[in-house]
Amino acid sequence: MNHTDQVFKAVDQLWEEQIGFLQQLGRYKSTLHNEGPIQRFLADTFRDMQLETDCFIPDLKMMASHKEFSPVEWTYDNRPVVVAKWVSNGPKRGKSLIVQGHVDVVSPEPVRLWNYDPWGATIEGDRMYGRGIMDMKAGVSAMIYAVKAIQASGIELSADLLIETVLEEECTGNGALATLVKGYVADGALIPEPSGHGVSLSQVGVIWFRVRITGAGAHVSGKAKSINAIEKAYVLIQALGRYSDKINNAPKHPEFGHVNHPLNVNIGVIKGGDWPSTVPADCYFEVRAGLYPGQDPQDVKDDVLAWLLEAASQDEWLREVPPEITFFGFHANGVVIDPKEELFSVLESAHGKVLDEPMQYRSGLTALTDIRHYNLYYNIPATCYGPRGGNIHSADEWVDLPSLKACTKVYAAFILEWCGVRDVSVE
Ligand SMILES: [Zn+2]
């Protein structure tokens, strides 16, 4: 039996264990600020695999000057990033690799819309349901069980392999950045984000910001003299609607020519008021806005700020009491990857050993992932390749289990080919 078949057999043998492992991951409520327990569990998993494991707190001081650093309003206390290294002991013949996944998940709210417990990791037929199961704990299980299968087959690699689990992919990307700033680099990187067995060639960048409006509150009976902060927020939300039209009607980045609405401007949070009979004096909303590869996030922030202040200047109240605009979270560049990178041909070959369908190359992704850091700043070719499923960031998120098993095999085959198998007889 050749190495690949041997390892595929091991993936099959470990499959039940992998499903149980994914259920364990799915039961951690690893939303923002709550990633500590799952990260410590993963660090223990890696130590049990005899990997050199570094479980460390991201160093804000080291990251702060980086161009891709996203400003945060919180600390990293008790929220480690984990890097586990499988060091090759022989001559380095292959290429080193990073496989990386994020453990942070978005909130399952509104939970009332779910038919399954968001933290139950329920299996029904070929599907497993839960918040974060698809995005991207399934992928995390794939990259780990690919390595376990290689280890179980008694195979040693001829290049170093790093397994990394990070946080804040969903809001800053600072977790992935922390690993790179600390010096964890390799000849290539793969992220098993749920890509439905396709690869990503280009992705947007993203900024986040908060707009806070102060009104003049009073009891509704005196409404003539009071200014409703929620109603004034609506003035600025409409202005952002016009901003969205402007940027999407402008000539598109060539990678996004086929995309109908590439740059989404999403009002994701709104809060204001606390009593039906009181005119709210305070309201804020939080926004995510996309940008094209090659656009500097700082320039986009400057544009948004000018646009909102211009809209405020047209309003009698907002002219006098301008909105407070704060940029926090994502300060992320878009990215384009060269499809001629060897990473893709090796991945296509691994994919072909497992699946009967051609591997799809996808440009113009309107979302972002951590691949940008590797490609843009560290000269590490990186892409996403992961399983199939549905309902990411919404109710009844699920992964297709046969697809996850196939994905695990693709990762195993990729690692064997990319890193090379150590052959003691020729050393
Ligand atoms: Zn994700």
Residues whose N, C-alpha, C, O or C-beta is under 5 A from the ligand:
A	BS01	ZN	D135 M136 E193
